[in-house]
Amino acid sequence: MPTVRLFTPDAHATWLLAALDPADGDTAWGLFDLGIGMPGLGHVKLSDLASIVGPRKQPVMRDRHFQPVRLLSEYLRLAEENGSITD
């Protein structure tokens, strides 16, 4: 299950993160949708996400209201069918 949803409010990118590497506390694993129609699973550094800003200079934000309703594998299946994370 993903535990955190991060997003760019002005660039259509979304990350559903399910795990954090305890060795460095910076590398997360989950489902990524960069808004280009190719969602997929992978790793990302939280420090890299902290440096991203969208076209209107808005940073990556945490969705504080996110409540996962399915397993990450189901989010992936739906994202691949739709070309993006839909919820």
C-alpha positions as CSV (number, residue, x, y, z in Angstrom):
1,M,0.0,0.0,0.0
2,P,1.3,3.5,-0.7
3,T,1.5,5.6,2.4
4,V,2.2,9.1,0.9
5,R,1.0,11.0,-2.1
6,L,3.2,13.8,-3.4
7,F,2.3,16.0,-6.3
8,T,3.2,19.2,-8.2
9,P,0.1,21.4,-8.1
10,D,1.1,23.1,-11.4
11,A,2.9,20.4,-13.3
12,H,0.7,17.3,-13.2
13,A,3.3,15.0,-11.6
14,T,2.4,12.5,-8.9
15,W,4.3,10.1,-6.7
16,L,2.6,7.4,-4.6
17,L,5.4,6.3,-2.2
18,A,5.2,2.9,-0.5
19,A,8.7,2.5,1.1
20,L,11.6,4.5,2.4
21,D,15.1,3.0,2.5
22,P,16.1,3.0,6.2
23,A,19.8,3.0,5.3
24,D,19.7,6.6,4.0
25,G,16.3,7.9,4.9
26,D,16.2,9.7,1.5
27,T,15.5,7.0,-1.1
28,A,11.8,6.2,-1.6
29,W,10.1,3.6,-3.7
30,G,6.7,3.8,-5.3
31,L,4.6,4.6,-8.4
32,F,5.6,7.7,-10.3
33,D,3.6,9.7,-12.9
34,L,5.5,12.6,-14.3
35,G,2.5,13.7,-16.4
36,I,3.8,12.4,-19.7
37,G,1.6,9.3,-20.0
38,M,4.2,6.8,-18.8
39,P,3.5,5.9,-15.1
40,G,5.9,3.4,-13.6
41,L,7.5,2.0,-10.5
42,G,10.9,3.1,-9.3
43,H,13.1,4.9,-6.8
44,V,13.4,8.6,-6.1
45,K,15.4,10.7,-3.7
46,L,13.3,12.9,-1.5
47,S,16.1,15.5,-1.6
48,D,15.7,15.6,-5.4
49,L,11.9,16.1,-5.1
50,A,12.5,18.9,-2.6
51,S,14.4,20.8,-5.4
52,I,11.6,20.5,-8.0
53,V,9.4,23.5,-8.7
54,G,6.7,23.7,-11.4
55,P,6.1,26.3,-14.0
56,R,4.5,28.7,-11.5
57,K,7.3,28.0,-9.0
58,Q,5.2,25.8,-6.8
59,P,7.1,23.0,-5.0
60,V,6.3,19.3,-4.7
61,M,3.6,19.1,-2.0
62,R,2.3,16.3,0.2
63,D,-1.4,15.5,-0.1
64,R,-2.3,15.5,3.6
65,H,-5.8,14.1,2.9
66,F,-4.5,11.0,0.9
67,Q,-6.0,7.8,2.1
68,P,-4.9,4.8,0.0
69,V,-7.9,2.6,-1.1
70,R,-6.0,-0.1,-3.0
71,L,-2.7,-1.9,-3.2
72,L,0.2,-0.2,-5.1
73,S,-0.1,-3.0,-7.7
74,E,-3.7,-2.0,-8.4
75,Y,-2.8,1.7,-8.6
76,L,-0.1,0.7,-11.1
77,R,-2.5,-1.4,-13.2
78,L,-5.0,1.5,-13.3
79,A,-2.3,4.1,-14.1
80,E,-1.0,2.0,-17.0
81,E,-4.6,1.6,-18.4
82,N,-5.3,5.3,-18.1
83,G,-1.8,6.7,-18.8
84,S,-1.8,8.5,-15.4
85,I,-2.6,8.1,-11.7
86,T,-6.3,8.9,-11.6
87,D,-6.9,9.3,-7.8
